[in-house]
Amino acid sequence: MLLDGANALIYGGGGVVGSRLAVALARDGARVHLAGRSRTKMQHVVDIIRADGGHAEAAVIDVLDEVDVDEYVDVVAACSGSIDVSIDVIISGRASRATPSEASARRLDRTEVADLERPVLDALRAHFITARAAARHMVCQHSGLILVPRCLPTAGDAGLDASSLASVVIDRLAAQLAGDLVGTGVRVTAVDTDPTSADETARRLVAAASDGDT
């Protein structure tokens, strides 16, 4: 996908990964729309992009609120003319790399149901809501790309790791969304993230958005 002039939505644009991703996409010519909870952090990113000659805007959005997300995407589409790329990096990439003591604290007999299910349900909800909001416009355009970052477990993972479980669920969601949108012109692509490097994760996402080699 050529990013020049493309409208890219980045949920979590004020975060460590999202900010790097936003700057990189803007430098590749995309019109960046940041969404997240911290206006201060997002405004800092917006200022960097604008100072570099790029286009960026920011809005405070609750990614778990479907009405909030739907209204936000509708406004961006109406004002900008299209939704070309959608990426949610708010919850993805939060996979924990526990120390032995931390893993022990999450042992089965010491874990509450809510501690295990909340990250999984939140990730599923956030990715579904943001993908659906984008797809409603992309299907009408017959084009668009939904990128789904995922953080896969490593060989050293131990104990109950809700983030790893969430990544498996999101991976399956991405595959199902891709199959559901076949023939519409909308692509859904899962991108492996690097939990040790925000810069590398951003690079992989930009490469995927540009149809590069991830």
C-alpha positions as CSV (number, residue, x, y, z in Angstrom):
1,M,0.0,0.0,0.0
2,L,1.3,3.4,-0.9
3,L,1.1,5.5,2.3
4,D,1.3,8.9,0.6
5,G,-1.9,10.6,1.5
6,A,-3.4,7.6,3.2
7,N,-5.4,8.1,6.4
8,A,-4.0,6.0,9.2
9,L,-5.8,5.5,12.5
10,I,-3.5,4.5,15.4
11,Y,-5.1,3.6,18.7
12,G,-2.5,4.1,21.4
13,G,-0.7,6.7,19.4
14,G,0.7,8.3,22.5
15,G,2.4,5.2,23.8
16,V,5.9,3.9,23.4
17,V,5.1,1.8,20.2
18,G,2.3,4.0,18.9
19,S,4.3,7.2,19.0
20,R,7.2,5.7,17.0
21,L,4.7,4.1,14.6
22,A,2.9,7.4,14.1
23,V,6.1,9.4,13.3
24,A,7.3,6.7,10.9
25,L,4.0,6.5,9.1
26,A,3.8,10.3,8.8
27,R,7.3,10.4,7.4
28,D,6.2,7.9,4.8
29,G,3.4,10.3,3.8
30,A,0.4,9.1,5.8
31,R,-2.1,11.4,7.4
32,V,-1.9,10.2,11.0
33,H,-4.9,10.2,13.3
34,L,-4.0,9.3,16.9
35,A,-6.5,8.0,19.4
36,G,-5.9,7.2,23.1
37,R,-6.4,8.2,26.7
38,S,-3.6,10.7,27.2
39,R,-4.1,13.9,25.2
40,T,-0.8,15.3,26.6
41,K,1.2,12.3,25.2
42,M,-0.5,12.3,21.9
43,Q,-0.1,16.1,21.5
44,H,3.6,15.7,21.9
45,V,3.6,13.2,19.0
46,V,1.4,15.5,16.9
47,D,3.8,18.4,17.5
48,I,6.8,16.3,16.4
49,I,5.0,15.2,13.2
50,R,3.8,18.7,12.3
51,A,7.2,20.2,13.0
52,D,8.6,17.6,10.5
53,G,6.0,18.8,7.9
54,G,3.6,15.9,8.4
55,H,-0.1,15.8,9.1
56,A,-1.3,14.6,12.5
57,E,-4.4,14.9,14.7
58,A,-5.3,13.4,18.1
59,A,-8.5,12.6,20.0
60,V,-9.2,11.1,23.4
61,I,-10.9,7.8,22.8
62,D,-11.9,4.8,25.0
63,V,-10.9,1.9,22.8
64,L,-13.2,-0.4,24.8
65,D,-16.3,1.8,24.1
66,E,-17.9,0.8,20.8
67,V,-20.0,4.0,20.6
68,D,-16.9,6.1,21.2
69,V,-14.9,4.3,18.6
70,D,-17.6,4.2,16.0
71,E,-18.3,7.9,16.3
72,Y,-14.6,8.8,16.2
73,V,-14.0,6.7,13.0
74,D,-17.1,8.2,11.4
75,V,-15.9,11.7,12.0
76,V,-12.4,10.9,10.7
77,A,-13.9,9.4,7.5
78,A,-16.3,12.3,7.0
79,C,-13.6,14.9,7.4
80,S,-10.7,13.1,5.7
81,G,-12.5,11.2,3.0
82,S,-11.3,7.7,3.7
83,I,-10.1,5.2,6.3
84,D,-7.1,3.5,4.8
85,V,-5.1,1.9,7.7
86,S,-6.3,1.0,11.2
87,I,-3.9,-0.2,13.9
88,D,-4.7,-0.9,17.6
89,V,-1.5,-1.0,19.7
90,I,-3.1,0.0,23.0
91,I,-3.5,-3.6,24.4
92,S,-1.3,-5.6,22.0
93,G,2.3,-5.8,23.0
94,R,1.7,-5.7,26.7
95,A,2.7,-9.3,27.1
96,S,4.6,-9.6,30.3
97,R,8.0,-11.4,30.6
98,A,7.7,-12.6,34.2
99,T,10.6,-13.2,36.6
100,P,10.3,-16.6,38.5
101,S,8.8,-14.9,41.5
102,E,6.2,-13.1,39.4
103,A,5.3,-16.3,37.6
104,S,4.9,-18.0,41.0
105,A,2.6,-15.3,42.1
106,R,0.4,-16.2,39.1
107,R,0.4,-19.9,39.9
108,L,-3.0,-21.6,39.4
109,D,-3.9,-21.8,43.0
110,R,-3.1,-18.1,43.6
111,T,-4.8,-16.6,40.5
112,E,-8.2,-15.0,40.4
113,V,-10.5,-15.6,37.4
114,A,-10.7,-11.9,36.7
115,D,-6.9,-11.6,36.6
116,L,-6.7,-14.2,33.8
117,E,-9.7,-13.3,31.8
118,R,-9.7,-9.4,31.9
119,P,-6.6,-9.0,29.6
120,V,-8.0,-11.6,27.1
121,L,-11.5,-10.1,27.0
122,D,-10.2,-6.5,26.8
123,A,-7.9,-7.4,23.9
124,L,-10.6,-9.2,22.1
125,R,-13.1,-6.4,22.6
126,A,-10.7,-3.6,21.6
127,H,-9.5,-5.3,18.4
128,F,-13.0,-6.3,17.3
129,I,-14.5,-2.9,18.0
130,T,-11.7,-1.0,16.2
131,A,-11.6,-3.4,13.3
132,R,-15.3,-3.3,12.8
133,A,-15.4,0.5,12.9
134,A,-12.7,0.6,10.2
135,A,-14.3,-2.2,8.1
136,R,-17.6,-0.4,7.8
137,H,-15.9,2.3,5.8
138,M,-13.2,0.2,4.1
139,V,-15.8,-2.2,2.6
140,C,-17.6,0.8,1.0
141,Q,-14.3,2.0,-0.4
142,H,-13.3,-1.5,-1.6
143,S,-9.9,-1.0,0.0
144,G,-8.1,-0.7,3.3
145,L,-5.7,-2.4,5.7
146,I,-6.3,-3.5,9.3
147,L,-3.1,-4.4,11.0
148,V,-3.3,-6.6,14.1
149,P,-0.1,-6.5,16.3
150,R,0.4,-9.7,18.3
151,C,3.0,-10.6,20.9
152,L,3.7,-14.3,20.7
153,P,4.9,-16.3,23.8
154,T,8.6,-17.2,24.0
155,A,10.2,-20.4,25.1
156,G,11.1,-18.9,28.4
157,D,7.5,-18.1,29.4
158,A,6.2,-19.8,32.5
159,G,3.2,-19.6,34.8
160,L,-0.2,-18.2,33.9
161,D,0.3,-15.5,31.4
162,A,-2.9,-13.7,30.4
163,S,-1.1,-11.6,27.8
164,S,0.1,-14.7,25.9
165,L,-3.5,-16.1,26.0
166,A,-4.7,-12.8,24.6
167,S,-2.2,-13.0,21.8
168,V,-3.5,-16.4,20.8
169,V,-7.1,-15.2,20.8
170,I,-6.1,-12.1,18.8
171,D,-4.2,-14.2,16.3
172,R,-7.4,-16.3,15.7
173,L,-9.5,-13.2,15.5
174,A,-7.2,-11.7,12.8
175,A,-7.5,-14.9,10.8
176,Q,-11.2,-15.0,11.0
177,L,-11.6,-11.3,10.1
178,A,-9.4,-11.8,7.1
179,G,-11.5,-14.7,5.9
180,D,-14.7,-12.8,6.6
181,L,-13.6,-9.8,4.5
182,V,-12.3,-11.8,1.5
183,G,-13.5,-10.3,-1.7
184,T,-14.3,-6.9,-0.2
185,G,-10.9,-5.3,-1.0
186,V,-10.1,-5.1,2.8
187,R,-7.1,-6.9,4.1
188,V,-6.4,-8.0,7.7
189,T,-2.8,-8.8,8.6
190,A,-1.4,-10.0,11.9
191,V,2.1,-8.7,12.6
192,D,4.5,-10.3,15.1
193,T,5.8,-7.7,17.6
194,D,9.1,-7.6,19.4
195,P,8.5,-7.2,23.2
196,T,12.1,-6.1,23.7
197,S,12.1,-3.3,21.2
198,A,9.4,-0.6,20.5
199,D,11.5,0.6,17.5
200,E,11.6,-2.9,15.9
201,T,7.8,-3.4,16.5
202,A,7.1,0.0,14.9
203,R,9.4,-0.9,11.9
204,R,7.5,-4.2,11.4
205,L,4.2,-2.5,11.4
206,V,5.3,0.2,9.0
207,A,6.7,-2.4,6.7
208,A,3.4,-4.3,6.7
209,A,1.5,-1.1,6.0
210,S,3.8,-0.4,3.1
211,D,3.5,-4.0,1.8
212,G,7.1,-4.4,2.8
213,D,8.9,-7.5,4.2
214,T,8.0,-7.8,7.9
